[in-house]
Amino acid sequence: MEMIKYIEEDFTGILILNRPEKRNALHPIMVKEIVDQLDVIRKNDKIRFLIITGEGKSFCAGADLAYLNNLRNYSSNDNEKDSEILAELFLKIYEFNKPTIAAVNGAAIAGGCGLAGVCDFIIGDSNHSKFGYSEVKIGFIPAIVSIFLIKKIGEGKAKRMLLTGEIIDAKNAFDIGLVDTLADDVLAEAKILANKLAKNSDYSMKTTKKMIQSISNLNVRQAVDYCVKLNTISRSTIDFQNGLNNFLNK
């Protein structure tokens, strides 16, 4: 059985983690399948949005237990290469050229929570979603995932999640800003969000995503200079000219 499924509905791609018997735990083969599929979706101009969700009752329970057991026999080089593969997955989603939505249908733990956290939006199931970084409980470090968690909810709140390893429900995750929306049917809600976003300019959304990622690494003056240039460029685009005409003619 393939470890992921992928379907398209109109302008939206839906990537489904497909190991329900393992609570959709991350496995190196699954990670490669996701990365390869992301490369295909990136080049498909018909697809404007990407939804990531899980098959069954879990979103993603983190690393596969059998795989974790094998780590004890890895050399330093093996562990570094393995970490780089996981980092590539998170970066590909974080830097993806289309808006991404995590439809978290159940537990999102450790690397699974990290997977949701690199998406632009997280929709949590009001009754079944759980979120947490349990790495410290087994002497591991939530290293790669911490980068994106701190960006999303800030250092103070991230410390609590990363140092305690506690698992929180969807309401608490919403209260601290990890989850953007609560819903009883996360996939349906994700599709509604995609339809809302579809009214916006593709160029503007892609450029805004890139802008947010870029200015977070600049000081204020550098960021202002960067955004002045970006503003100048955006004013000459067809999307802006058409959008401005439509707005003024209302």
C-alpha atoms as one frame of an Amber mdcrd trajectory, in Angstrom:
protein
   0.000   0.000   0.000   1.280   3.461  -0.897   2.124   5.568   2.129   0.430
   8.654   0.723  -2.582   9.298  -1.452  -3.081  12.331  -3.643  -6.266  13.615
  -5.245  -7.228  16.821  -7.018 -10.506  18.685  -6.700 -10.765  21.640  -9.082
  -7.865  23.950  -8.135  -6.960  22.183  -4.861  -4.558  19.297  -4.290  -5.232
  17.043  -1.297  -2.277  15.039   0.032  -3.348  12.297   2.448  -0.937  10.521
   4.798  -1.921   6.901   4.293  -0.648   4.716   7.125  -3.748   4.624   9.347
  -2.656   1.359  10.970   0.498   3.196  12.158  -1.366   6.424  12.974   0.241
   7.897   9.840   3.669   7.881  11.494   6.514   9.308   9.435   8.731   6.735
   7.728  11.675   7.513   5.416   9.816   6.012   2.452   6.750   8.124   3.267
   8.880  11.247   3.584  10.387  10.622   0.139   6.935  10.044  -1.354   5.700
  13.339   0.095   8.750  15.265  -1.154   8.405  13.791  -4.649   4.683  14.603
  -4.743   5.338  18.171  -3.589   7.706  18.648  -6.531   4.969  17.509  -8.909
   2.318  19.762  -7.342   4.669  22.751  -7.344   4.955  22.584 -11.141   1.221
  22.098 -11.722  -0.177  25.560 -12.476  -3.736  24.239 -12.317  -3.361  23.528
  -8.587  -3.515  26.716  -6.517  -3.738  25.285  -2.990  -2.520  22.257  -1.078
  -4.353  20.535   1.776  -2.490  17.979   3.904  -4.500  15.592   6.066  -4.379
  12.074   7.488  -6.250   8.879   6.709  -8.184   7.391   9.605  -8.273   8.774
  13.132  -4.807  10.380  13.293  -3.123  13.200  11.429   0.452  12.074  12.115
   1.858  10.484  15.274   5.462  11.506  14.586   8.252   9.096  13.752   7.564
   5.417  13.077   8.454   3.302  16.159  10.329   0.627  14.190  12.292   3.372
  12.471  13.086   4.983  15.844  14.376   1.636  17.082  16.763   1.449  14.115
  18.230   4.851  14.979  20.178   3.233  17.800  22.373   1.566  15.181  22.921
   4.679  13.076  26.325   6.336  12.819  26.690  10.118  13.180  26.795  10.439
   9.391  23.649   8.330   9.041  21.829  10.464  11.596  22.919  13.678   9.917
  21.703  12.492   6.492  18.430  11.323   7.996  17.916  14.685   9.713  18.633
  16.498   6.464  15.919  14.492   4.689  13.355  15.455   7.337  14.512  19.078
   7.226  14.054  19.075   3.443  10.442  17.961   3.879   9.635  20.724   6.370
  11.384  23.394   4.301   9.633  22.306   1.104   6.248  22.781   2.736   7.207
  26.001   4.545   8.579  27.509   1.300   5.910  25.968  -0.943   4.831  28.235
  -3.798   1.118  27.805  -3.077  -0.868  28.347   0.153  -0.879  25.218   2.321
  -3.547  24.073   4.779  -3.135  21.354   7.407  -6.506  19.674   8.033  -5.597
  18.060  11.358  -8.176  15.311  11.793  -6.638  13.696  14.895  -3.403  13.506
  16.853  -0.472  15.560  15.531   2.466  14.625  17.743   6.216  15.447  17.595
   7.216  15.428  13.907   3.525  15.221  13.053   2.900  18.468  14.897   5.919
  19.890  13.099   4.410  18.817   9.775   1.218  20.726  10.537   3.202  23.693
  11.843   5.024  24.349   8.568   1.712  24.817   6.749   0.323  28.328   6.301
  -2.933  27.445   8.042  -3.874  24.794  10.605  -7.481  23.666  10.972  -8.036
  21.516  14.054 -10.814  19.046  14.735 -12.774  20.463  17.671 -13.238  17.046
  19.275 -10.402  14.823  18.103  -7.275  16.874  17.395  -4.357  16.798  19.797
  -1.057  18.629  19.475   2.291  18.248  21.184   6.050  17.837  20.963   6.857
  14.788  23.072  10.544  14.518  22.118  11.921  15.498  25.553  10.105  12.551
  27.126  12.429  10.101  25.329  15.628  12.132  25.609  15.334  13.520  22.092
  15.461  17.181  21.056  12.658  18.821  19.028  15.319  20.596  17.006  14.096
  21.141  13.448  10.434  21.541  14.384  11.277  24.180  17.010  12.335  26.676
  14.321   8.874  26.783  12.793   6.985  26.569  16.096   8.794  29.635  17.467
   7.973  31.535  14.279   4.311  30.623  14.602   3.536  31.134  18.307   6.561
  32.960  19.725   9.394  31.925  22.009   7.520  32.000  25.317   4.643  29.740
  24.292   6.992  27.510  22.319   9.124  26.955  25.440   6.147  25.565  27.295
   5.260  23.120  24.527   8.830  22.026  23.814  10.074  21.745  27.410   7.021
  20.104  28.981   6.245  17.737  26.124   2.593  18.053  27.107  -0.166  17.098
  24.686  -2.886  19.742  24.342  -6.340  19.601  22.796  -7.534  21.641  19.827
  -9.108  24.385  21.964  -5.856  25.010  23.854  -3.911  24.907  20.595  -6.301
  27.515  19.194  -5.932  29.704  22.293  -2.133  29.870  21.952  -2.255  30.560
  18.212  -1.006  27.215  16.958  -4.370  26.370  15.381  -6.056  28.983  13.180
  -9.563  27.514  12.961 -11.596  24.878  14.798 -14.083  22.716  12.912 -16.102
  19.527  13.203 -15.103  18.527   9.657 -11.554  19.735   9.040 -11.327  18.647
   5.402 -14.580  20.408   4.508 -13.408  23.517   6.369 -10.061  23.397   4.529
 -11.896  23.340   1.192 -14.009  26.327   2.274 -10.824  28.225   3.134  -9.303
  27.332  -0.241 -12.418  28.674  -1.983 -12.109  31.939  -0.049  -8.439  32.260
  -0.939  -9.232  31.515  -4.588 -10.738  35.015  -4.859  -7.271  36.481  -4.312
  -4.497  36.998  -6.841  -2.151  34.021  -7.180   0.763  36.372  -7.819  -0.018
  38.420  -4.714  -0.359  35.378  -2.446   2.843  33.757  -3.701   4.781  37.008
  -3.398   3.337  37.743   0.049   4.399  34.289   1.281   7.913  34.890   0.000
   7.940  38.393   1.517   6.984  37.121   4.980   9.711  34.483   4.866  12.305
  37.024   3.688  11.653  39.952   6.040  11.766  37.738   9.121  15.511  37.381
   8.493  16.179  41.112   7.954  16.544  44.068  10.278  13.865  46.767  10.064
  15.718  49.038   7.623  16.630  46.143   5.336  13.037  44.923   5.477  11.668
  48.361   4.541  14.095  48.651   1.600  13.119  45.169   0.448   9.394  45.951
   0.677   9.759  49.271  -1.174  11.236  47.367  -4.115   8.509  44.740  -3.823
   5.801  47.424  -3.838   7.329  49.007  -6.931   7.359  45.712  -8.808   3.828
  44.724  -7.761   2.344  47.967  -9.095   3.370  47.069 -12.635   1.734  43.615
 -12.670  -1.391  42.742 -14.635  -2.995  41.359 -11.457  -2.650  44.753  -9.780
  -3.935  46.696 -12.784  -6.974  44.428 -13.132  -7.638  44.341  -9.400  -7.408
  48.127  -9.105  -9.776  48.624 -12.057 -12.306  46.228 -10.556 -12.072  47.971
  -7.168 -12.453  51.489  -8.581 -15.364  50.482 -10.816 -17.441  49.026  -7.970
